[in-house]
């Protein structure tokens, strides 16, 4: 039996086993967005929680956590989608809030405007000092 470790500040009713798919959490958002935005003012407080997230942040932002902080600061409460339990692939789980934001950006190569949609999922660590970023696509 694998011991599951809850790494997020929110820890009510965690799943009892891993690999069961996405388990939604009702009543979200779980974390005050303004608090999370304040935490990421210091990019050292951002922890890339999954291997997939590390790849996504590298691809989108060349691993620049300041850009990740910018993305989180651009979120508004209206961008909230839902909350769910997320695994890190190392027996750790975190209760995460998911947000989606659409922004108009200029593509450097073509110098044309386009709408870009970002999806970001995060939790606050048990210590309350880290943002565990699960997804940034």
N, CA, C and O atoms as a MOPAC input file, in Angstrom:
PM7 MOZYME 1SCF
protein

 N      0.83400 1    -1.18100 1     0.00000 1
 C      0.00000 1     0.00000 1     0.00000 1
 C      0.88000 1     1.24600 1     0.00000 1
 O      1.78400 1     1.37800 1     0.82500 1
 N      0.61200 1     2.14100 1    -0.91600 1
 C      1.37800 1     3.37100 1    -1.06100 1
 C      0.79300 1     4.43100 1    -0.15100 1
 O     -0.41800 1     4.65000 1    -0.13500 1
 N      1.65300 1     5.08700 1     0.60400 1
 C      1.18600 1     6.15400 1     1.47000 1
 C      1.11900 1     7.45200 1     0.66200 1
 O      2.10200 1     7.87300 1     0.05100 1
 N     -0.05400 1     8.07100 1     0.67400 1
 C     -0.26700 1     9.32300 1    -0.03100 1
 C      0.00600 1    10.47400 1     0.93600 1
 O     -0.46400 1    10.47300 1     2.07400 1
 N      0.77000 1    11.45200 1     0.46300 1
 C      1.10900 1    12.60500 1     1.29000 1
 C      0.42500 1    13.84000 1     0.70900 1
 O      0.64000 1    14.18800 1    -0.45200 1
 N     -0.39300 1    14.49100 1     1.51600 1
 C     -1.05300 1    15.73100 1     1.09700 1
 C     -0.06500 1    16.87000 1     1.32600 1
 O      0.36500 1    17.11400 1     2.45300 1
 N      0.28900 1    17.56100 1     0.25100 1
 C      1.28400 1    18.62600 1     0.31300 1
 C      0.67400 1    20.02300 1     0.29400 1
 O      1.38100 1    21.01900 1     0.45300 1
 N     -0.62400 1    20.08900 1     0.10000 1
 C     -1.29000 1    21.38700 1     0.02800 1
 C     -1.86300 1    21.80100 1     1.37400 1
 O     -2.13200 1    20.97700 1     2.24800 1
 N     -2.03900 1    23.10700 1     1.50600 1
 C     -2.66000 1    23.66700 1     2.69900 1
 C     -4.07900 1    23.11200 1     2.87800 1
 O     -4.47300 1    22.74600 1     3.98600 1
 N     -4.83200 1    23.05400 1     1.79200 1
 C     -6.16200 1    22.45200 1     1.84000 1
 C     -5.97500 1    20.94100 1     1.87000 1
 O     -5.28400 1    20.38600 1     1.01600 1
 N     -6.58300 1    20.27500 1     2.84200 1
 C     -6.36000 1    18.83200 1     2.97600 1
 C     -7.62200 1    18.04900 1     3.33600 1
 O     -7.52800 1    16.89200 1     3.74600 1
 N     -8.79300 1    18.65300 1     3.19100 1
 C    -10.04500 1    17.98900 1     3.54100 1
 C    -10.41100 1    16.90100 1     2.53300 1
 O    -10.41500 1    17.14700 1     1.32700 1
 N    -10.71200 1    15.71800 1     3.01400 1
 C    -11.16000 1    14.58500 1     2.19800 1
 C    -10.26100 1    14.26000 1     1.01000 1
 O    -10.74000 1    14.24200 1    -0.12400 1
 N     -8.97500 1    14.00200 1     1.23400 1
 C     -8.11300 1    13.63700 1     0.10500 1
 C     -8.46300 1    12.24300 1    -0.40800 1
 O     -9.05000 1    11.44600 1     0.32300 1
 N     -8.11000 1    11.94100 1    -1.66000 1
 C     -8.34800 1    10.58700 1    -2.17500 1
 C     -7.52900 1     9.56800 1    -1.38900 1
 O     -6.47900 1     9.89400 1    -0.83600 1
 N     -8.01700 1     8.34800 1    -1.34600 1
 C     -7.32200 1     7.30100 1    -0.59100 1
 C     -6.36700 1     6.48400 1    -1.44500 1
 O     -5.56800 1     5.71000 1    -0.91800 1
 N     -6.44500 1     6.65100 1    -2.76700 1
 C     -5.50200 1     5.97100 1    -3.64700 1
 C     -5.17900 1     6.85700 1    -4.84200 1
 O     -5.95300 1     7.73900 1    -5.21600 1
 N     -4.02000 1     6.59900 1    -5.42600 1
 C     -3.56000 1     7.38000 1    -6.56900 1
 C     -4.03300 1     6.74800 1    -7.87000 1
 O     -4.42700 1     5.58200 1    -7.90100 1
 N     -3.99100 1     7.52700 1    -8.93900 1
 C     -4.31100 1     7.00400 1   -10.26000 1
 C     -5.78800 1     6.80900 1   -10.52500 1
 O     -6.16100 1     6.05100 1   -11.42000 1
 N     -6.62900 1     7.47800 1    -9.76600 1
 C     -8.06900 1     7.30400 1    -9.95500 1
 C     -8.66200 1     8.39100 1   -10.85900 1
 O     -9.88300 1     8.53400 1   -10.93300 1
 N     -7.82900 1     9.13500 1   -11.52800 1
 C     -8.32300 1    10.19500 1   -12.39700 1
 C     -8.53600 1    11.48300 1   -11.62300 1
 O     -8.14500 1    11.60300 1   -10.46200 1
 N     -9.15600 1    12.43100 1   -12.27900 1
 C     -9.39200 1    13.73800 1   -11.65600 1
 C    -10.53400 1    13.64700 1   -10.65700 1
 O    -11.63200 1    13.18700 1   -10.97000 1
 N    -10.24500 1    14.09500 1    -9.46300 1
 C    -11.26000 1    14.12200 1    -8.41800 1
 C    -11.53500 1    15.58500 1    -8.09600 1
 O    -10.69100 1    16.28900 1    -7.54300 1
 N    -12.72400 1    16.01800 1    -8.45300 1
 C    -13.12300 1    17.40600 1    -8.24900 1
 C    -13.39200 1    17.68300 1    -6.77400 1
 O    -13.77500 1    16.79200 1    -6.01500 1
 N    -13.18200 1    18.94400 1    -6.38800 1
 C    -13.44400 1    19.40000 1    -5.02500 1
 C    -14.49400 1    20.50000 1    -5.11600 1
 O    -14.27600 1    21.52500 1    -5.76100 1
 N    -15.61400 1    20.28500 1    -4.47800 1
 C    -16.71300 1    21.25600 1    -4.50700 1
 C    -16.42000 1    22.45100 1    -3.60400 1
 O    -15.64100 1    22.35700 1    -2.65500 1
 N    -17.05700 1    23.56800 1    -3.91900 1
 C    -17.01700 1    24.72500 1    -3.02900 1
 C    -15.84200 1    25.65300 1    -3.22100 1
 O    -15.61300 1    26.53000 1    -2.38700 1
 N    -15.08500 1    25.48700 1    -4.30300 1
 C    -13.90700 1    26.31400 1    -4.53300 1
 C    -14.26500 1    27.71100 1    -4.97200 1
 O    -15.45100 1    27.99800 1    -5.13800 1
 N    -13.32200 1    28.58300 1    -5.16600 1
 C    -11.89700 1    28.30200 1    -5.07500 1
 C    -11.43500 1    28.03100 1    -3.62900 1
 O    -12.02300 1    28.50100 1    -2.65500 1
 N    -10.36900 1    27.26200 1    -3.55200 1
 C     -9.83900 1    26.84700 1    -2.26100 1
 C     -8.91000 1    27.88400 1    -1.65500 1
 O     -8.77200 1    27.95900 1    -0.43400 1
 N     -8.27100 1    28.68500 1    -2.50300 1
 C     -7.28200 1    29.66600 1    -2.06500 1
 C     -7.68400 1    31.05400 1    -2.56000 1
 O     -8.14800 1    31.20600 1    -3.69000 1
 N     -7.50500 1    32.05100 1    -1.72100 1
 C     -7.79800 1    33.42500 1    -2.12500 1
 C     -6.79400 1    33.83200 1    -3.20200 1
 O     -5.58400 1    33.79200 1    -2.97800 1
 N     -7.29800 1    34.21900 1    -4.35900 1
 C     -6.42300 1    34.56700 1    -5.47700 1
 C     -5.47000 1    35.70100 1    -5.11100 1
 O     -4.29900 1    35.65900 1    -5.48800 1
 N     -5.93900 1    36.70100 1    -4.39200 1
 C     -5.07500 1    37.83100 1    -4.00500 1
 C     -3.90200 1    37.34500 1    -3.15600 1
 O     -2.79000 1    37.85700 1    -3.28300 1
 N     -4.14300 1    36.37300 1    -2.30100 1
 C     -3.06200 1    35.81700 1    -1.46800 1
 C     -2.03300 1    35.09600 1    -2.33300 1
 O     -0.82900 1    35.26500 1    -2.14200 1
 N     -2.50600 1    34.29100 1    -3.28500 1
 C     -1.59500 1    33.56900 1    -4.17700 1
 C     -0.77600 1    34.57000 1    -4.99900 1
 O      0.43100 1    34.39800 1    -5.17100 1
 N     -1.43100 1    35.60500 1    -5.50000 1
 C     -0.72300 1    36.62400 1    -6.28100 1
 C      0.33400 1    37.32100 1    -5.43200 1
 O      1.40300 1    37.66400 1    -5.93700 1
 N      0.05200 1    37.53000 1    -4.16900 1
 C      1.04400 1    38.13500 1    -3.28000 1
 C      2.21900 1    37.17700 1    -3.05800 1
 O      3.37300 1    37.60600 1    -3.04300 1
 N      1.93400 1    35.89500 1    -2.88800 1
 C      3.00200 1    34.91200 1    -2.69600 1
 C      3.96300 1    34.87400 1    -3.88200 1
 O      5.17500 1    34.77300 1    -3.69700 1
 N      3.42000 1    34.95600 1    -5.11200 1
 C      4.28800 1    34.82800 1    -6.28700 1
 C      5.03800 1    36.11500 1    -6.61700 1
 O      5.79600 1    36.15100 1    -7.58600 1
 N      4.83800 1    37.17800 1    -5.82500 1
 C      5.67300 1    38.37600 1    -5.98700 1
 C      7.13700 1    37.99500 1    -5.84800 1
 O      8.01000 1    38.62000 1    -6.45000 1
 N      7.40000 1    36.97400 1    -5.05600 1
 C      8.74400 1    36.40900 1    -4.93700 1
 C      8.73800 1    35.10600 1    -5.73300 1
 O      8.18300 1    34.10500 1    -5.27800 1
 N      9.35300 1    35.11000 1    -6.92300 1
 C      9.30500 1    33.92300 1    -7.78900 1
 C      9.98400 1    32.71000 1    -7.15600 1
 O      9.78200 1    31.58600 1    -7.61600 1
 N     10.78800 1    32.91600 1    -6.10500 1
 C     11.38200 1    31.78500 1    -5.38800 1
 C     10.30900 1    30.97800 1    -4.65400 1
 O     10.56200 1    29.85500 1    -4.21800 1
 N      9.12200 1    31.54900 1    -4.52100 1
 C      8.02000 1    30.86500 1    -3.83900 1
 C      7.18600 1    30.02500 1    -4.79800 1
 O      6.16300 1    29.46900 1    -4.40000 1
 N      7.60900 1    29.92600 1    -6.05600 1
 C      6.90200 1    29.09700 1    -7.02900 1
 C      7.64100 1    27.76900 1    -7.15500 1
 O      8.83900 1    27.74200 1    -7.43800 1
 N      6.93000 1    26.68100 1    -6.94600 1
 C      7.49800 1    25.34400 1    -7.05700 1
 C      6.75300 1    24.60400 1    -8.16200 1
 O      5.53500 1    24.43900 1    -8.08500 1
 N      7.46800 1    24.15900 1    -9.18000 1
 C      6.85600 1    23.39900 1   -10.27100 1
 C      6.62600 1    21.98500 1    -9.75500 1
 O      7.57900 1    21.24900 1    -9.50200 1
 N      5.37000 1    21.60900 1    -9.59900 1
 C      4.95000 1    20.44200 1    -8.83100 1
 C      5.03100 1    19.12600 1    -9.60000 1
 O      5.19500 1    18.07000 1    -8.98800 1
 N      4.92000 1    19.16500 1   -10.93200 1
 C      4.93800 1    17.92300 1   -11.71700 1
 C      5.96900 1    18.01300 1   -12.83600 1
 O      6.37600 1    19.10200 1   -13.24100 1
 N      6.37900 1    16.85300 1   -13.32400 1
 C      7.31600 1    16.79600 1   -14.44600 1
 C      6.70400 1    17.47400 1   -15.67800 1
 O      7.39200 1    18.19700 1   -16.39800 1
 N      5.41400 1    17.23700 1   -15.91400 1
 C      4.73500 1    17.85400 1   -17.05200 1
 C      4.75400 1    19.37400 1   -16.94000 1
 O      4.96100 1    20.06900 1   -17.93500 1
 N      4.53900 1    19.88700 1   -15.74300 1
 C      4.53700 1    21.33000 1   -15.53800 1
 C      5.91700 1    21.92300 1   -15.81300 1
 O      6.01900 1    23.00600 1   -16.38900 1
 N      6.95100 1    21.24200 1   -15.41800 1
 C      8.31100 1    21.71500 1   -15.69600 1
 C      8.49600 1    21.86800 1   -17.20000 1
 O      9.04300 1    22.87000 1   -17.66000 1
 N      8.04100 1    20.87800 1   -17.96900 1
 C      8.13500 1    20.94900 1   -19.42700 1
 C      7.30100 1    22.07600 1   -20.00700 1
 O      7.74200 1    22.77300 1   -20.92100 1
 N      6.09200 1    22.25900 1   -19.47900 1
 C      5.21100 1    23.31800 1   -19.97500 1
 C      5.80700 1    24.70200 1   -19.73100 1
 O      5.78000 1    25.56100 1   -20.61200 1
 N      6.34100 1    24.90900 1   -18.53700 1
 C      6.92600 1    26.21100 1   -18.19600 1
 C      8.17100 1    26.45600 1   -19.04100 1
 O      8.42500 1    27.58500 1   -19.45900 1
 N      8.94100 1    25.41600 1   -19.29100 1
 C     10.11700 1    25.57100 1   -20.15300 1
 C      9.69200 1    25.95700 1   -21.57500 1
 O     10.27400 1    26.85600 1   -22.18100 1
 N      8.68700 1    25.27800 1   -22.09200 1
 C      8.21500 1    25.52400 1   -23.45900 1
 C      7.59400 1    26.92200 1   -23.60900 1
 O      7.89200 1    27.63400 1   -24.56700 1
 N      6.74500 1    27.30300 1   -22.67500 1
 C      6.04400 1    28.58600 1   -22.77800 1
 C      6.89100 1    29.78400 1   -22.38400 1
 O      6.82000 1    30.83300 1   -23.02400 1
 N      7.69400 1    29.63400 1   -21.33300 1
 C      8.37600 1    30.78400 1   -20.74300 1
 C      9.88300 1    30.60600 1   -20.61800 1
 O     10.54200 1    31.36100 1   -19.90200 1
 N     10.43400 1    29.60800 1   -21.31400 1
 C     11.86600 1    29.32800 1   -21.23100 1
 C     12.32300 1    29.19200 1   -19.77400 1
 O     13.41000 1    29.63200 1   -19.40000 1
 N     11.46300 1    28.57500 1   -18.97000 1
 C     11.70900 1    28.29400 1   -17.54900 1
 C     11.81800 1    29.54700 1   -16.68500 1
 O     12.33700 1    29.48200 1   -15.57000 1
 N     11.33900 1    30.67800 1   -17.17800 1
 C     11.39700 1    31.93800 1   -16.44100 1
 C     10.21700 1    32.02900 1   -15.47300 1
 O      9.08100 1    32.25300 1   -15.88900 1
 N     10.49600 1    31.85500 1   -14.18400 1
 C      9.42900 1    31.87700 1   -13.18800 1
 C      8.82800 1    33.26700 1   -13.00800 1
 O      7.70900 1    33.39600 1   -12.51100 1
 N      9.55400 1    34.30200 1   -13.40500 1
 C      8.98200 1    35.65800 1   -13.38300 1
 C      7.79800 1    35.73100 1   -14.34900 1
 O      6.81800 1    36.42100 1   -14.07100 1
 N      7.87900 1    35.03200 1   -15.47300 1
 C      6.76700 1    34.99300 1   -16.42600 1
 C      5.58500 1    34.21400 1   -15.85800 1
 O      4.43000 1    34.54900 1   -16.11900 1
 N      5.87600 1    33.18300 1   -15.08900 1
 C      4.81200 1    32.43000 1   -14.42200 1
 C      4.10300 1    33.34200 1   -13.42200 1
 O      2.87500 1    33.34000 1   -13.33100 1
 N      4.88500 1    34.12100 1   -12.67200 1
 C      4.30100 1    35.07000 1   -11.71900 1
 C      3.43400 1    36.08500 1   -12.46100 1
 O      2.35000 1    36.43000 1   -11.99200 1
 N      3.89800 1    36.56100 1   -13.60400 1
 C      3.12100 1    37.49600 1   -14.42800 1
 C      1.78100 1    36.87800 1   -14.81300 1
 O      0.74400 1    37.53800 1   -14.74500 1
 N      1.80500 1    35.61600 1   -15.21500 1
 C      0.58200 1    34.92200 1   -15.61300 1
 C     -0.39700 1    34.83500 1   -14.43800 1
 O     -1.59100 1    35.08100 1   -14.60800 1
 N      0.09300 1    34.49200 1   -13.27300 1
 C     -0.77300 1    34.38100 1   -12.09800 1
 C     -1.32100 1    35.76100 1   -11.70900 1
 O     -2.47700 1    35.87500 1   -11.30200 1
 N     -0.50900 1    36.78800 1   -11.83100 1
 C     -0.98400 1    38.14800 1   -11.53700 1
 C     -2.04800 1    38.60400 1   -12.53000 1
 O     -2.87700 1    39.45100 1   -12.19500 1
 N     -2.04000 1    38.06700 1   -13.72700 1
 C     -3.02400 1    38.45700 1   -14.74600 1
 C     -4.39000 1    37.81800 1   -14.50200 1
 O     -5.37600 1    38.22400 1   -15.11600 1
 N     -4.46100 1    36.82900 1   -13.61800 1
 C     -5.72600 1    36.13700 1   -13.34900 1
 C     -6.69600 1    37.02600 1   -12.58600 1
 O     -6.30200 1    37.89700 1   -11.81000 1
 N     -7.95400 1    36.78100 1   -12.82900 1
 C     -9.04600 1    37.46800 1   -12.15000 1
 C     -9.97100 1    36.38100 1   -11.59000 1
 O     -9.98700 1    35.26200 1   -12.10300 1
 N    -10.72200 1    36.69200 1   -10.56800 1
 C    -11.61100 1    35.68600 1    -9.97000 1
 C    -12.59100 1    35.11300 1   -10.98600 1
 O    -13.04000 1    33.97700 1   -10.83500 1
 N    -12.93100 1    35.88100 1   -12.01900 1
 C    -13.84600 1    35.38300 1   -13.06000 1
 C    -13.20100 1    34.30700 1   -13.93500 1
 O    -13.89800 1    33.62500 1   -14.68600 1
 N    -11.88700 1    34.15000 1   -13.84700 1
 C    -11.16900 1    33.15300 1   -14.64700 1
 C    -11.17500 1    31.76100 1   -13.99800 1
 O    -10.71200 1    30.79100 1   -14.59900 1
 N    -11.69500 1    31.66900 1   -12.78500 1
 C    -11.72100 1    30.39700 1   -12.05400 1
 C    -12.59000 1    29.36800 1   -12.78400 1
 O    -13.68800 1    29.68200 1   -13.24300 1
 N    -12.08100 1    28.13100 1   -12.88500 1
 C    -12.82400 1    27.03600 1   -13.51600 1
 C    -13.38800 1    26.09400 1   -12.45300 1
 O    -14.60300 1    25.95800 1   -12.31000 1
 N    -12.48200 1    25.44100 1   -11.70600 1
 C    -12.88400 1    24.49500 1   -10.67700 1
 C    -11.68200 1    24.13900 1    -9.81600 1
 O    -10.59400 1    24.69100 1    -9.98700 1
 N    -11.89100 1    23.21000 1    -8.89000 1
 C    -10.81700 1    22.73700 1    -8.01100 1
 C    -10.77300 1    21.21800 1    -8.08800 1
 O    -11.80000 1    20.56400 1    -8.27100 1
 N     -9.56600 1    20.66300 1    -7.94500 1
 C     -9.41900 1    19.20900 1    -8.02400 1
 C     -8.13300 1    18.76100 1    -7.36000 1
 O     -7.21100 1    19.55100 1    -7.15800 1
 N     -8.08600 1    17.48700 1    -7.02500 1
 C     -6.87300 1    16.87400 1    -6.48100 1
 C     -5.92200 1    16.55700 1    -7.62700 1
 O     -6.34500 1    16.04300 1    -8.66200 1
 N     -4.63400 1    16.86200 1    -7.44700 1
 C     -3.62100 1    16.61000 1    -8.47300 1
 C     -2.45200 1    15.85000 1    -7.85400 1
 O     -2.06300 1    16.10300 1    -6.71400 1
 N     -1.90200 1    14.91600 1    -8.62300 1
 C     -0.76600 1    14.10500 1    -8.18000 1
 C      0.53000 1    14.67400 1    -8.74800 1
 O      0.53500 1    15.29500 1    -9.81100 1
 N      1.62700 1    14.45600 1    -8.02800 1
 C      2.92700 1    14.90000 1    -8.54100 1
 C      3.77500 1    13.75200 1    -9.07700 1
 O      4.90700 1    13.97800 1    -9.50500 1
 N      3.25500 1    12.52600 1    -9.06600 1
 C      4.01100 1    11.37800 1    -9.56900 1
 C      4.97300 1    10.79700 1    -8.55700 1
 O      5.71400 1     9.86500 1    -8.87100 1
 N      4.97600 1    11.33500 1    -7.33500 1
 C      5.88300 1    10.86000 1    -6.28200 1
 C      5.11900 1    10.61100 1    -4.98500 1
 O      5.65100 1    10.82100 1    -3.89500 1
 N      3.87200 1    10.16200 1    -5.10800 1
 C      2.97400 1     9.87900 1    -3.98600 1
 C      2.48800 1    11.12500 1    -3.25900 1
 O      1.87400 1    11.02400 1    -2.19700 1
 N      2.75500 1    12.28900 1    -3.81600 1
 C      2.26200 1    13.52600 1    -3.23500 1
 C      1.02600 1    14.00300 1    -3.98700 1
 O      0.93200 1    13.84200 1    -5.20400 1
 N      0.08000 1    14.59100 1    -3.26000 1
 C     -1.09400 1    15.17000 1    -3.89500 1
 C     -1.30300 1    16.58000 1    -3.34200 1
 O     -0.85600 1    16.91500 1    -2.24500 1
 N     -1.98900 1    17.38400 1    -4.13100 1
 C     -2.30000 1    18.74800 1    -3.72100 1
 C     -3.69800 1    19.09900 1    -4.22200 1
 O     -4.08700 1    18.72400 1    -5.32800 1
 N     -4.43100 1    19.81000 1    -3.40600 1
 C     -5.74500 1    20.31500 1    -3.79200 1
 C     -5.51000 1    21.62300 1    -4.54600 1
 O     -4.97300 1    22.58300 1    -3.99200 1
 N     -5.91500 1    21.64800 1    -5.80800 1
 C     -5.57200 1    22.76500 1    -6.69200 1
 C     -6.78800 1    23.52500 1    -7.19600 1
 O     -7.87300 1    22.96400 1    -7.35100 1
 N     -6.58700 1    24.80600 1    -7.44700 1
 C     -7.55900 1    25.63900 1    -8.14500 1
 C     -7.09800 1    25.77100 1    -9.58600 1
 O     -5.91200 1    25.96800 1    -9.85000 1
 N     -8.03600 1    25.66200 1   -10.52000 1
 C     -7.72900 1    25.78700 1   -11.94800 1
 C     -8.35100 1    27.07500 1   -12.48300 1
 O     -9.49100 1    27.41800 1   -12.16900 1
 N     -7.57000 1    27.77100 1   -13.29700 1
 C     -8.00800 1    29.02300 1   -13.92300 1
 C     -7.69000 1    28.98900 1   -15.41000 1
 O     -6.76800 1    28.30200 1   -15.84900 1
 N     -8.47600 1    29.74800 1   -16.17900 1
 C     -8.22100 1    29.89900 1   -17.61400 1
 C     -8.30500 1    31.39000 1   -17.92100 1
 O     -9.22200 1    32.08400 1   -17.48200 1
 N     -7.32500 1    31.86200 1   -18.68600 1
 C     -7.30700 1    33.26500 1   -19.06400 1
 C     -7.01000 1    33.37300 1   -20.56100 1
 O     -6.16500 1    32.65100 1   -21.09100 1
 N     -7.70300 1    34.26600 1   -21.21900 1
 C     -7.45700 1    34.54000 1   -22.64200 1
 C     -6.89800 1    35.94800 1   -22.74800 1
 O     -7.44600 1    36.89200 1   -22.17900 1
 N     -5.80400 1    36.07800 1   -23.48100 1
 C     -5.15200 1    37.37900 1   -23.62800 1
 C     -4.79600 1    37.60000 1   -25.09200 1
 O     -4.50600 1    36.65600 1   -25.82700 1
 N     -4.82200 1    38.84400 1   -25.49400 1
 C     -4.35800 1    39.19800 1   -26.82700 1
 C     -2.87400 1    39.51500 1   -26.71100 1
 O     -2.45900 1    40.36400 1   -25.92300 1
 N     -2.08700 1    38.81200 1   -27.51700 1
 C     -0.63300 1    39.00100 1   -27.49700 1
 C     -0.13600 1    39.17000 1   -28.92100 1
 O     -0.77700 1    38.72400 1   -29.87200 1
 N      1.01200 1    39.81700 1   -29.05700 1
 C      1.63700 1    39.99900 1   -30.36100 1
 C      2.68200 1    38.90500 1   -30.54000 1
 O      3.56000 1    38.72600 1   -29.69600 1
 N      2.57600 1    38.17400 1   -31.65100 1
 C      3.54800 1    37.12900 1   -31.96900 1
 C      4.77900 1    37.82200 1   -32.53800 1
 O      4.69200 1    38.50300 1   -33.56000 1
 N      5.91900 1    37.65300 1   -31.88600 1
 C      7.13500 1    38.37900 1   -32.25800 1
 C      7.56000 1    38.11600 1   -33.70500 1
 O      7.98300 1    39.04000 1   -34.39900 1
 N      7.45300 1    36.89500 1   -34.15500 1
 C      7.92100 1    36.52900 1   -35.49400 1
 C      7.09800 1    37.21400 1   -36.58700 1
 O      7.64900 1    37.66800 1   -37.59000 1
 N      5.77800 1    37.28600 1   -36.38900 1
 C      4.89800 1    37.84900 1   -37.42200 1
 C      4.45700 1    39.28100 1   -37.13100 1
 O      3.95000 1    39.97400 1   -38.01300 1
 N      4.65300 1    39.71400 1   -35.89600 1
 C      4.21600 1    41.03300 1   -35.44000 1
 C      2.69800 1    41.20800 1   -35.57000 1
 O      2.21200 1    42.32200 1   -35.76500 1
 N      1.95300 1    40.10000 1   -35.46200 1
 C      0.49500 1    40.12800 1   -35.53500 1
 C     -0.09900 1    39.75700 1   -34.18300 1
 O      0.47800 1    38.98200 1   -33.42100 1
 N     -1.26700 1    40.33100 1   -33.90700 1
 C     -1.97700 1    40.02400 1   -32.66500 1
 C     -2.73200 1    38.71100 1   -32.80000 1
 O     -3.26400 1    38.38500 1   -33.86100 1
 N     -2.76600 1    37.97700 1   -31.71600 1
 C     -3.52000 1    36.73000 1   -31.67000 1
 C     -4.03500 1    36.52800 1   -30.25100 1
 O     -3.45100 1    37.03900 1   -29.29600 1
 N     -5.12200 1    35.78900 1   -30.11500 1
 C     -5.64300 1    35.46000 1   -28.79000 1
 C     -4.96500 1    34.18900 1   -28.31200 1
 O     -4.94500 1    33.17400 1   -29.00900 1
 N     -4.41100 1    34.26300 1   -27.11400 1
 C     -3.72800 1    33.12900 1   -26.51200 1
 C     -4.49900 1    32.74300 1   -25.25100 1
 O     -4.85400 1    33.59900 1   -24.44100 1
 N     -4.74900 1    31.45300 1   -25.09800 1
 C     -5.43900 1    30.96100 1   -23.91700 1
 C     -4.43700 1    30.23000 1   -23.03300 1
 O     -3.72100 1    29.33600 1   -23.48300 1
 N     -4.40500 1    30.62800 1   -21.77000 1
 C     -3.54800 1    29.97000 1   -20.79000 1
 C     -4.42700 1    29.25000 1   -19.78300 1
 O     -5.48300 1    29.74600 1   -19.39000 1
 N     -3.97600 1    28.08000 1   -19.37500 1
 C     -4.62900 1    27.30200 1   -18.33700 1
 C     -3.59200 1    27.11800 1   -17.24400 1
 O     -2.47900 1    26.66300 1   -17.51200 1
 N     -3.94300 1    27.46400 1   -16.02700 1
 C     -2.98600 1    27.34200 1   -14.92400 1
 C     -3.68500 1    26.71000 1   -13.72900 1
 O     -4.83300 1    27.03100 1   -13.42000 1
 N     -2.97800 1    25.81000 1   -13.06600 1
 C     -3.52600 1    25.08800 1   -11.92000 1
 C     -2.48800 1    25.15200 1   -10.80200 1
 O     -1.31400 1    24.85400 1   -11.02000 1
 N     -2.92500 1    25.54300 1    -9.60500 1
 C     -1.96600 1    25.70100 1    -8.51100 1
 C     -2.60200 1    25.41000 1    -7.16200 1
 O     -3.82400 1    25.36800 1    -7.01700 1
 N     -1.72800 1    25.20900 1    -6.17600 1
 C     -2.12700 1    25.02600 1    -4.78100 1
 C     -1.16500 1    25.83500 1    -3.92200 1
 O     -0.10500 1    26.25700 1    -4.38500 1
 N     -1.54300 1    26.04300 1    -2.67800 1
 C     -0.64700 1    26.64300 1    -1.69600 1
 C     -0.14500 1    25.49900 1    -0.82200 1
 O     -0.92200 1    24.64500 1    -0.39400 1
 N      1.15300 1    25.49000 1    -0.56200 1
 C      1.75000 1    24.40500 1     0.21900 1
 C      1.28100 1    24.43700 1     1.67000 1
 O      0.73100 1    25.43400 1     2.13900 1
 N      1.51000 1    23.33100 1     2.36600 1
 C      1.13200 1    23.23100 1     3.77900 1
 C      1.73800 1    24.35500 1     4.61400 1
 O      1.12100 1    24.82100 1     5.57100 1
 N      2.93100 1    24.78500 1     4.25700 1
 C      3.58800 1    25.85200 1     5.02700 1
 C      2.96400 1    27.21300 1     4.74800 1
 O      3.18600 1    28.16400 1     5.49700 1
 N      2.18100 1    27.31100 1     3.66700 1
 C      1.58800 1    28.58000 1     3.29000 1
 C      2.55600 1    29.54500 1     2.64800 1
 O      2.23700 1    30.72100 1     2.47400 1
 N      3.74900 1    29.06000 1     2.28800 1
 C      4.77900 1    29.93900 1     1.73800 1
 C      5.14100 1    29.65700 1     0.29600 1
 O      5.87500 1    30.43100 1    -0.31800 1
 N      4.63400 1    28.54800 1    -0.26700 1
 C      4.95300 1    28.17100 1    -1.64200 1
 C      3.67700 1    28.02200 1    -2.44900 1
 O      2.64200 1    27.60100 1    -1.93300 1
 N      3.76800 1    28.37300 1    -3.72100 1
 C      2.69900 1    28.06800 1    -4.66300 1
 C      3.17200 1    26.85700 1    -5.45000 1
 O      4.21000 1    26.90800 1    -6.11000 1
 N      2.42300 1    25.77800 1    -5.38500 1
 C      2.75200 1    24.55200 1    -6.10600 1
 C      2.05100 1    24.62500 1    -7.45200 1
 O      0.83900 1    24.42700 1    -7.53300 1
 N      2.79300 1    24.90500 1    -8.49200 1
 C      2.21500 1    25.04000 1    -9.82000 1
 C      2.13500 1    23.66300 1   -10.46700 1
 O      3.14200 1    22.96800 1   -10.60100 1
 N      0.94000 1    23.28400 1   -10.86200 1
 C      0.71800 1    21.95300 1   -11.42000 1
 C      0.63100 1    22.00000 1   -12.93800 1
 O      1.07600 1    21.06700 1   -13.60600 1
 N      0.07500 1    23.05300 1   -13.48800 1
 C     -0.08400 1    23.12400 1   -14.92800 1
 C     -0.01700 1    24.56900 1   -15.39500 1
 O     -0.54000 1    25.47700 1   -14.74900 1
 N      0.63800 1    24.75700 1   -16.52700 1
 C      0.68400 1    26.07400 1   -17.16900 1
 C      0.76000 1    25.82800 1   -18.66700 1
 O      1.85200 1    25.73400 1   -19.22700 1
 N     -0.37800 1    25.72400 1   -19.31300 1
 C     -0.40000 1    25.43600 1   -20.73600 1
 C     -1.05100 1    26.55900 1   -21.50600 1
 O     -1.15800 1    26.48700 1   -22.73000 1

